[in-house]
């Protein structure tokens, strides 16, 4: 009621106020006075308030009026809606106003029709109405502004380019993800997906949709991992969808759309239907991705030997099922444990992704030791019952062996990512904790599925080759992919910790190999305490591994061989394309959660770096966190208004290929 009375009073005052001097001075400015036919040119209403006066945002709040325009122009010219910069809140006499107490510009996109001859004049007139206020009074003001454009080359002067770039930088950027809100007990809670690592300054939510919140009520802001939660007083009977702008800096804001959903403990979840569909898609991808992990070189030897040993054991159906369930339990518990650790890290503010532990050079070194030990075991240097014991699978000890073999297989599979898996896990960390854990469990079930089927379907076991001496030959052959995996881990260690770090890791591996060889000799001689040389060597190797840095630094030799990640520059991009270089160009922002997931799950993966280095692919990145005007123009030219945005330019200067918004390491590696 207060707002309706306010608007009626302003409307009544509008006519006599029209002739009064304005307290906000407007100017109509075109970015180019000579736009090309068929092009788009930006117009601006540059508004300059007098001291102590302010203008209003599109949603003025409890009181005020938005700017209104009426155009007069030649037929064929199409004017877009007003684009408002990020406003500021102003509380006066208990009424919340969304205002501008500084110079500001409202932008309009003008589409010029094609086919107009050079030199054609385009006279434009616009009647502008706005409200100017100070803390004591408000005055509705109006002005008629004119300009004449001429069809020409579309040239923009450096001064106008800089001025419009500054104005565009103050427009809110599309968030690129859906927010969720909940109304309960008169409180409004908004959950916005926003990476924990981004710094925000005086966050505030400005709703564009009226009737959602009490504008004058204070807003409280809290963090929950990759979610920003804003709480305030709700209005009764609010809308089912809310548009608005989240301010995260003095002039930096994010456009967002929020839909109903539970925002419990600061963690929003989608509506039941949307959540179920998203969960099912992610769960299906995780199961398929886990299934494909079994053909990875670090996992295939383990699952193969376990399957053959199951066929060789000759146990009962009940025992076979118990073995399969024990193996599955080992796989699922490791995957779930790693997933839970990932969610805890992200909730604490660490921007971690799947296989987060591989960012620690010491974990890479431990995996190197483990792969080497498994390879030497398969090669026959020593015997490890958990992997090699066939007859033990038929008794109670086989249950423990199956469990630990499954746990081992899941752990050594963490460096691997295949089709479906990266996208599914990228979605998982955006889901509520329970749904996310279901995806991680699905990954384990997919990985354990082949052995689970063998345990429960006798016909499949009967199709396995009959046991014989050939199994020892196969076992030795399967040692090769384990050694190859160990070699790959040594390379990754060199990438992370440099040549010195790789040397330390290889030294520890050599020491462990010597201990395993000695234990193998003692096993062959049937000596008691055969394992003590390995235990001593393992302790020494772990002591050496501890010397590695927590986080590695890139290998300088490798870095010198590839241009690395270059900052986006259109001139540099044109030069590279002219030279025929393949280019992977991506645009990101610190506040874009999808961007950060793709970077951790795909772009920054070691296999992608190797593929790009082999093919001399230049990686160019555009950071749109602060609204870089050059990036804004580039995105607009490609029909985009937000990030993420990914392009691949093939070698030879061909047309770019637009990539999907959810990336996988396999997709990027295949580009090269």
ZAMARGU-4260 file (C-alpha; in steps of 0.2 Angstrom, whole numbers, plus 5000, padded with zeros to 4 digits):
<rodrens>
0) 5000/5000/5000 | 5014/5012/5004 | 5022/5009/4987 | 5006/5011/4978 | 5003/5028/4986
5) 5021/5033/4983 | 5019/5029/4964 | 5002/5038/4963 | 5010/5054/4971 | 5025/5053/4959
10) 5013/5051/4944 | 5003/5066/4949 | 5019/5077/4951 | 5027/5072/4934 | 5019/5085/4923
15) 5023/5101/4933 | 5041/5094/4937 | 5045/5091/4919 | 5050/5109/4916 | 5060/5110/4932
20) 5079/5109/4932 | 5085/5091/4933 | 5095/5085/4947 | 5102/5070/4937 | 5110/5076/4921
25) 5107/5063/4906 | 5117/5061/4890 | 5114/5050/4876 | 5130/5043/4869 | 5133/5030/4855
30) 5149/5019/4856 | 5150/5022/4837 | 5143/5036/4827 | 5145/5027/4811 | 5139/5009/4814
35) 5140/4997/4800 | 5124/4990/4792 | 5118/4974/4800 | 5128/4977/4815 | 5124/4980/4834
40) 5130/4996/4842 | 5128/5000/4861 | 5120/5016/4866 | 5121/5023/4884 | 5111/5035/4895
45) 5126/5042/4905 | 5118/5049/4921 | 5126/5061/4932 | 5118/5065/4949 | 5120/5081/4958
50) 5128/5079/4976 | 5116/5071/4988 | 5105/5065/4974 | 5102/5048/4967 | 5093/5038/4954
55) 5085/5021/4954 | 5088/5003/4948 | 5076/4993/4938 | 5067/4987/4954 | 5068/5003/4965
60) 5064/4994/4981 | 5051/5000/4993 | 5049/5017/4984 | 5055/5025/4968 | 5053/5022/4950
65) 5063/5014/4936 | 5069/5023/4921 | 5056/5023/4907 | 5061/5026/4888 | 5051/5030/4873
70) 5060/5029/4856 | 5057/5038/4840 | 5068/5031/4826 | 5068/5025/4808 | 5059/5009/4804
75) 5070/4994/4806 | 5080/5000/4821 | 5078/4988/4835 | 5081/4994/4853 | 5085/4981/4867
80) 5080/4983/4885 | 5089/4994/4897 | 5104/4986/4905 | 5107/4992/4923 | 5123/4992/4933
85) 5124/4984/4950 | 5115/4996/4962 | 5118/4999/4980 | 5105/4998/4995 | 5100/5015/5003
90) 5088/5014/5019 | 5078/5030/5021 | 5065/5032/5035 | 5062/5013/5036 | 5061/5011/5017
95) 5074/5002/5007 | 5079/5009/4990 | 5090/5002/4977 | 5099/5016/4970 | 5114/5025/4962
100) 5123/5038/4972 | 5137/5040/4959 | 5138/5043/4941 | 5131/5028/4931 | 5126/5022/4914
105) 5111/5012/4908 | 5115/5003/4892 | 5105/4999/4877 | 5109/4987/4862 | 5104/4994/4845
110) 5102/4982/4830 | 5105/4991/4814 | 5096/4983/4799 | 5107/4976/4785 | 5107/4982/4767
115) 5107/5001/4772 | 5119/5011/4760 | 5134/5020/4766 | 5130/5037/4772 | 5112/5034/4777
120) 5107/5045/4792 | 5098/5037/4807 | 5090/5051/4817 | 5086/5045/4835 | 5075/5053/4848
125) 5071/5047/4865 | 5060/5053/4879 | 5068/5048/4895 | 5059/5048/4912 | 5067/5045/4929
130) 5066/5049/4947 | 5079/5059/4956 | 5079/5059/4975 | 5089/5066/4990 | 5086/5061/5008
135) 5072/5074/5010 | 5063/5075/4993 | 5060/5066/4977 | 5057/5074/4960 | 5051/5065/4944
140) 5062/5072/4929 | 5061/5070/4910 | 5072/5075/4895 | 5071/5072/4877 | 5088/5067/4870
145) 5093/5066/4852 | 5107/5060/4841 | 5110/5055/4823 | 5120/5040/4817 | 5127/5038/4800
150) 5129/5021/4792 | 5148/5018/4790 | 5163/5007/4795 | 5158/5004/4813 | 5174/5012/4819
155) 5175/5015/4838 | 5187/5029/4845 | 5199/5023/4859 | 5191/5035/4870 | 5173/5028/4867
160) 5180/5010/4868 | 5187/5013/4885 | 5172/5023/4892 | 5160/5009/4886 | 5171/4995/4892
165) 5171/5004/4909 | 5152/5004/4909 | 5150/4986/4903 | 5161/4980/4917 | 5149/4987/4930
170) 5134/4977/4923 | 5130/4961/4932 | 5137/4945/4924 | 5126/4929/4922 | 5130/4916/4936
175) 5128/4902/4924 | 5120/4890/4938 | 5103/4889/4946 | 5101/4895/4964 | 5088/4889/4976
180) 5077/4897/4989 | 5066/4891/5004 | 5053/4900/5014 | 5050/4893/5031 | 5043/4901/5047
185) 5043/4918/5039 | 5062/4917/5034 | 5068/4918/5016 | 5084/4908/5013 | 5094/4909/4997
190) 5107/4897/4992 | 5119/4902/4978 | 5132/4891/4970 | 5148/4900/4972 | 5166/4893/4974
195) 5173/4894/4992 | 5189/4901/4986 | 5182/4917/4979 | 5183/4933/4989 | 5167/4943/4991
200) 5165/4961/4997 | 5149/4966/5006 | 5137/4953/4997 | 5119/4959/4995 | 5105/4951/4986
205) 5094/4963/4975 | 5078/4954/4970 | 5071/4959/4953 | 5055/4949/4956 | 5044/4959/4968
210) 5035/4951/4983 | 5049/4939/4988 | 5057/4947/5002 | 5055/4962/5014 | 5066/4974/5006
215) 5070/4984/5022 | 5074/4968/5033 | 5093/4965/5036 | 5101/4952/5026 | 5113/4939/5034
220) 5126/4930/5024 | 5135/4914/5028 | 5146/4901/5019 | 5144/4883/5017 | 5158/4876/5006
225) 5154/4881/4988 | 5137/4889/4993 | 5133/4907/4998 | 5118/4907/5009 | 5108/4923/5011
230) 5094/4924/5024 | 5081/4938/5027 | 5063/4941/5031 | 5051/4933/5018 | 5034/4940/5011
235) 5019/4930/5012 | 5013/4921/4996 | 5030/4924/4987 | 5033/4919/4969 | 5039/4902/4963
240) 5054/4909/4953 | 5065/4924/4958 | 5076/4934/4947 | 5089/4945/4955 | 5107/4951/4956
245) 5119/4946/4970 | 5132/4959/4973 | 5149/4952/4977 | 5159/4968/4975 | 5157/4987/4975
250) 5152/4986/4956 | 5153/4968/4953 | 5137/4957/4953 | 5130/4941/4947 | 5113/4939/4938
255) 5104/4924/4945 | 5088/4914/4944 | 5082/4905/4960 | 5069/4891/4961 | 5061/4883/4976
260) 5072/4870/4985 | 5077/4865/5002 | 5091/4876/5009 | 5096/4866/5024 | 5112/4870/5033
265) 5116/4882/5020 | 5116/4868/5007 | 5102/4870/4994 | 5095/4855/4984 | 5085/4855/4969
270) 5066/4851/4968 | 5062/4833/4970 | 5060/4830/4951 | 5075/4840/4945 | 5086/4832/4959
275) 5080/4815/4955 | 5084/4817/4936 | 5101/4825/4940 | 5105/4811/4952 | 5100/4797/4940
280) 5110/4805/4926 | 5125/4807/4938 | 5123/4789/4945 | 5122/4781/4928 | 5138/4790/4922
285) 5147/4785/4938 | 5142/4767/4936 | 5147/4767/4918 | 5163/4776/4922 | 5167/4764/4936
290) 5164/4749/4924 | 5176/4756/4912 | 5189/4758/4925 | 5192/4739/4925 | 5201/4740/4908
295) 5213/4753/4914 | 5231/4747/4915 | 5232/4749/4933 | 5216/4739/4937 | 5214/4726/4923
300) 5228/4715/4930 | 5221/4715/4947 | 5203/4711/4942 | 5209/4698/4929 | 5219/4688/4942
305) 5205/4689/4954 | 5193/4682/4942 | 5204/4668/4937 | 5208/4664/4955 | 5190/4663/4958
310) 5187/4651/4944 | 5202/4640/4950 | 5197/4639/4968 | 5183/4627/4965 | 5173/4633/4980
315) 5154/4632/4982 | 5141/4644/4975 | 5139/4652/4993 | 5158/4655/4994 | 5159/4662/4977
320) 5145/4675/4981 | 5154/4679/4998 | 5170/4682/4988 | 5161/4694/4976 | 5152/4703/4990
325) 5168/4705/5000 | 5177/4712/4984 | 5163/4724/4981 | 5163/4730/4999 | 5181/4734/4998
330) 5179/4744/4982 | 5163/4753/4987 | 5171/4758/5004 | 5186/4765/4997 | 5176/4775/4984
335) 5164/4781/4997 | 5178/4786/5009 | 5187/4796/4996 | 5170/4804/4991 | 5167/4809/5009
340) 5184/4816/5011 | 5181/4826/4995 | 5165/4833/5002 | 5172/4837/5019 | 5187/4847/5011
345) 5175/4857/4999 | 5163/4861/5014 | 5179/4868/5023 | 5183/4879/5009 | 5196/4869/4999
350) 5193/4869/4981 | 5196/4851/4978 | 5191/4839/4965 | 5190/4820/4962 | 5208/4812/4965
355) 5212/4828/4976 | 5225/4817/4985 | 5235/4816/4969 | 5239/4835/4970 | 5251/4830/4984
360) 5267/4824/4977 | 5270/4812/4992 | 5254/4802/4987 | 5260/4801/4969 | 5276/4793/4976
365) 5267/4781/4987 | 5256/4775/4972 | 5273/4773/4962 | 5279/4762/4976 | 5263/4752/4976
370) 5262/4750/4957 | 5280/4744/4957 | 5277/4732/4971 | 5261/4724/4962 | 5271/4723/4946
375) 5285/4714/4954 | 5273/4702/4963 | 5265/4698/4946 | 5282/4696/4938 | 5285/4682/4952
380) 5299/4691/4962 | 5289/4688/4978 | 5272/4681/4983 | 5258/4692/4990 | 5243/4681/4995
385) 5231/4695/4994 | 5234/4695/4975 | 5240/4678/4971 | 5232/4666/4983 | 5220/4655/4973
390) 5217/4641/4986 | 5215/4654/5000 | 5199/4660/4992 | 5190/4645/4996 | 5191/4647/5015
395) 5187/4661/5027 | 5204/4669/5024 | 5198/4672/5006 | 5185/4684/5012 | 5198/4696/5019
400) 5209/4693/5003 | 5194/4698/4992 | 5190/4713/5002 | 5208/4720/5003 | 5210/4716/4984
405) 5194/4727/4980 | 5201/4741/4991 | 5217/4740/4983 | 5210/4740/4965 | 5199/4755/4970
410) 5213/4765/4977 | 5225/4762/4963 | 5211/4767/4951 | 5210/4785/4958 | 5222/4792/4945
415) 5212/4786/4931 | 5197/4795/4923 | 5187/4789/4908 | 5171/4793/4899 | 5156/4797/4909
420) 5166/4797/4925 | 5173/4815/4925 | 5156/4822/4921 | 5147/4812/4934 | 5159/4816/4948
425) 5159/4835/4943 | 5140/4835/4945 | 5141/4825/4961 | 5150/4839/4971 | 5136/4851/4966
430) 5123/4839/4974 | 5117/4838/4992 | 5129/4827/5002 | 5117/4811/5002 | 5115/4812/4984
435) 5133/4815/4981 | 5138/4800/4991 | 5126/4790/4981 | 5136/4794/4966 | 5152/4789/4974
440) 5145/4773/4979 | 5138/4770/4961 | 5156/4773/4955 | 5162/4759/4967 | 5147/4747/4961
445) 5152/4750/4943 | 5170/4746/4946 | 5165/4730/4956 | 5151/4725/4944 | 5162/4712/4933
450) 5168/4702/4949 | 5151/4704/4957 | 5143/4696/4941 | 5156/4682/4941 | 5152/4678/4959
455) 5133/4677/4957 | 5132/4669/4939 | 5140/4652/4938 | 5138/4652/4919 | 5150/4666/4918
460) 5163/4658/4929 | 5161/4642/4918 | 5166/4652/4902 | 5182/4657/4910 | 5197/4648/4903
465) 5202/4632/4913 | 5216/4634/4925 | 5233/4628/4920 | 5252/4633/4918 | 5247/4647/4906
470) 5240/4657/4921 | 5258/4660/4927 | 5263/4666/4910 | 5248/4678/4909 | 5252/4684/4927
475) 5269/4689/4921 | 5262/4697/4906 | 5250/4707/4917 | 5265/4714/4926 | 5269/4725/4911
480) 5255/4737/4912 | 5258/4739/4931 | 5276/4744/4927 | 5270/4756/4913 | 5258/4763/4926
485) 5273/4765/4938 | 5283/4774/4924 | 5268/4786/4921 | 5267/4790/4940 | 5286/4794/4940
490) 5283/4806/4925 | 5269/4814/4935 | 5280/4815/4950 | 5293/4824/4940 | 5279/4836/4934
495) 5274/4840/4951 | 5290/4840/4961 | 5303/4843/4947 | 5318/4832/4943 | 5324/4832/4961
500) 5307/4825/4967 | 5307/4812/4953 | 5324/4806/4958 | 5319/4805/4976 | 5304/4795/4971
505) 5314/4783/4960 | 5327/4781/4974 | 5313/4776/4986 | 5306/4764/4973 | 5323/4756/4970
510) 5325/4753/4989 | 5308/4745/4990 | 5312/4734/4975 | 5328/4728/4984 | 5318/4724/5000
515) 5305/4714/4990 | 5318/4705/4980 | 5327/4700/4997 | 5310/4694/5004 | 5307/4684/4988
520) 5323/4675/4990 | 5319/4671/5008 | 5302/4665/5003 | 5310/4653/4990 | 5322/4647/5004
525) 5307/4644/5015 | 5315/4654/5029 | 5305/4661/5043 | 5303/4680/5045 | 5304/4682/5026
530) 5296/4699/5026 | 5308/4708/5037 | 5319/4715/5023 | 5303/4722/5015 | 5297/4730/5031
535) 5314/4738/5033 | 5315/4744/5015 | 5297/4750/5016 | 5300/4761/5031 | 5316/4768/5023
540) 5306/4772/5007 | 5292/4780/5016 | 5305/4791/5026 | 5312/4796/5009 | 5295/4800/5002
545) 5292/4812/5017 | 5306/4823/5010 | 5295/4827/4995 | 5286/4844/4995 | 5267/4844/5000
550) 5263/4852/4983 | 5274/4850/4968 | 5280/4864/4956 | 5279/4861/4938 | 5294/4854/4929
555) 5303/4868/4922 | 5310/4858/4907 | 5292/4852/4902 | 5285/4870/4905 | 5299/4877/4893
560) 5293/4864/4880 | 5275/4871/4879 | 5268/4888/4879 | 5257/4884/4894 | 5242/4894/4899
565) 5242/4911/4890 | 5231/4925/4895 | 5218/4928/4882 | 5222/4941/4869 | 5213/4943/4853
570) 5229/4949/4844 | 5239/4934/4850 | 5224/4923/4846 | 5224/4930/4828 | 5243/4927/4827
575) 5242/4909/4833 | 5228/4905/4821 | 5238/4913/4806 | 5252/4902/4811 | 5241/4887/4810
580) 5243/4882/4829 | 5230/4872/4837 | 5222/4882/4852 | 5211/4877/4867 | 5203/4893/4872
585) 5192/4894/4888 | 5184/4907/4898 | 5181/4906/4916 | 5178/4916/4932 | 5181/4914/4950
590) 5163/4914/4954 | 5158/4901/4941 | 5157/4884/4950 | 5155/4875/4934 | 5171/4883/4928
595) 5180/4877/4943 | 5174/4859/4942 | 5179/4858/4924 | 5196/4865/4928 | 5199/4852/4942
600) 5190/4837/4934 | 5197/4839/4916 | 5207/4854/4911 | 5221/4853/4924 | 5222/4834/4923
605) 5240/4827/4919 | 5234/4816/4904 | 5227/4832/4896 | 5243/4841/4899 | 5253/4827/4891
610) 5241/4826/4876 | 5242/4845/4873 | 5261/4845/4875 | 5263/4831/4862 | 5253/4841/4849
615) 5259/4858/4854 | 5242/4864/4858 | 5242/4882/4865 | 5230/4884/4880 | 5223/4901/4882
620) 5212/4907/4896 | 5201/4922/4898 | 5197/4927/4916 | 5180/4936/4917 | 5179/4937/4936
625) 5180/4956/4935 | 5171/4957/4918 | 5185/4960/4906 | 5178/4971/4892 | 5188/4962/4878
630) 5181/4945/4884 | 5163/4953/4885 | 5165/4958/4867 | 5172/4941/4862 | 5158/4932/4871
635) 5145/4943/4863 | 5152/4940/4846 | 5149/4921/4848 | 5132/4923/4855 | 5136/4921/4873
640) 5133/4931/4888 | 5141/4921/4902 | 5154/4908/4906 | 5160/4894/4905 | 5164/4895/4886
645) 5176/4883/4878 | 5183/4883/4860 | 5195/4872/4851 | 5204/4879/4835 | 5211/4864/4825
650) 5229/4865/4817 | 5229/4873/4800 | 5218/4888/4804 | 5201/4879/4803 | 5185/4885/4810
655) 5183/4883/4829 | 5174/4870/4837 | 5163/4874/4852 | 5164/4862/4866 | 5151/4857/4879
660) 5150/4865/4896 | 5154/4849/4905 | 5171/4843/4900 | 5180/4826/4903 | 5199/4823/4901
665) 5195/4810/4887 | 5186/4824/4877 | 5201/4836/4879 | 5214/4823/4876 | 5205/4817/4860
670) 5205/4835/4853 | 5224/4834/4852
</rodrens>
